[in-house]
Amino acid sequence: MSQARVLVVDDSVTMRALFASVLDKAEGVEVVGHAGDADEARRQIEALAPDVMTLDVEMPGMSGLDFLEEVMRDRPMPVVMLSSVTQKGAAASLRALELGAVECFPKPQQSSLEEFTRLAPKLIALVRAAAAGRVPTGERRPYVRATEEPFDWNGRIVAISAGTGGVDALLRILPELPANCPPTIILMPLDPDFVDPLVARLALATKAEVCLAQDGLTLRQGHIYLAADPRFHIVVDRWPDASMRLISSDPVAGARPSASLLFATLAKTAKADSIGVMLTALGTDGAAGLKALKAAGGTTIVQDPATAMVREAPSAAIAAGAAAAVVALDDIGLLLRSESQRAQAAA
């Protein structure tokens, strides 16, 4: 395993020491430098050429967000943002993800080695995945709504699974969907403080109505439902006239909400009337369920790992034989529109 070379950037000496301590003990990770502000980080990047940078959102002088924007413009690299878990922190985190950060990792509430050690496995997995994933390069294409064209829905339902790197992916896909899009479920586990800012941001990206998934809701055309609560699985209980159910039960293969469970329920209910999409994410959740959906006649689309910020989930789905189509990120929105639109009769 090649070493993921990490630069830790935080204005707090204590935070730098604690993050460096847990990362340096991990197999496959090497902390090559530390910086307390943007000026020092700039010099370290030039001298050390790290594979990944962890960057504090709030720093004196140039803020973490402003420095992130500079890095993505001048020297693109995978960046994991470190953010406080507050409503203000959530808004800053969302902006960081739009600028190209791989993920926003919540800073511990207590600056103790015990607390950092508890969070270490997730941070280490994130850093490793970031080092192996796609690095945003060149001018970032703006998120622009597609020109509205007539759309005749063919009656199919869409389910999208997204994780780490998923905000950027969704903001590239949703603008392609029409106001009267097929009923669409987005499964993306999130911290509660992050949910409302994301719903508001996604609503700006599409003419369809974006809302939170709720138990018993009827799935309606022109609506996009975000299932983000880590306490509940989401399933589709019947088809047609479908409704969603939120189920409080144990994680499935370590995941809750489970993408595999959602896809598997669609395989039993909507079958060929289903379109399942696997986007960038850590882990393997979703691969088994997407395979079941494909076997039931549904259309299964997997993001090309070469275009994914984190390749683990798309690669797992491909390896499982779950993908009917492997598609570059910027082409998924148009394909979804095509697959959910009634074919035009020949003139």
Buried (B, 14 or more C-beta within 10 A) or exposed (E): EEEBBBBBBBBBEEBBBBBBBBBEEBEEBEBBBBBBBBEBBBEBBEEBEBBBBBBBBBBEEBBBBEBBBBBBEEEBBBBBBBBBBEEEBBBBBBBBBBBBBBBBBBBBEEEEEEBBBEBBEEBBBBBBBBBBBBBBEEEBEEBEBBEEEEBEBEEBBBBBBBBBBBBBBBBBBBBBBBEBBBBBBBBBBBBEBBBEBBBEBBBEBBBBEBBEBEEEBEBEBBBBBBBBBEEBBBBBEEBEEBBBBBBEEEEBBEBBBBBBBBBBBBBBBBBEBBBBBBBBBBBBBBBBBBBBBBEBEBBBBBBBBEBBBBBBBBBBBBEBEBBBBBBEBBBBBBBBBEBBBEEEEEE
